[in-house]
């Protein structure tokens, strides 16, 4: 989502090379942040649970991850908009 947004900004020809590099660095750092997992807590909760409970927990966890990625993408797009407005 953010990558497509940056490519549209690049095609707009209003960004300097430094702005483009900063935007790609923001995306790279964000992807690393989003890959962080709390697997130890999840393993502890799932060891003695039923299969149905594990499926529910996985579904809830997946919804939380999707929501966090969406919020992070919105935050980064807002930062890029502010960057464009400043230049």
MODELLER restraints for C-alpha pairs under 7 A, 6 or more apart:
rsr = mdl.restraints
at = mdl.atoms
rsr.add(forms.Gaussian(group=physical.xy_distance, feature=features.Distance(at['CA:2:A'], at['CA:73:A']), mean=6.32, stdev=0.5))
rsr.add(forms.Gaussian(group=physical.xy_distance, feature=features.Distance(at['CA:2:A'], at['CA:77:A']), mean=6.71, stdev=0.5))
rsr.add(forms.Gaussian(group=physical.xy_distance, feature=features.Distance(at['CA:9:A'], at['CA:15:A']), mean=6.98, stdev=0.5))
rsr.add(forms.Gaussian(group=physical.xy_distance, feature=features.Distance(at['CA:34:A'], at['CA:69:A']), mean=6.82, stdev=0.5))
rsr.add(forms.Gaussian(group=physical.xy_distance, feature=features.Distance(at['CA:46:A'], at['CA:54:A']), mean=6.18, stdev=0.5))
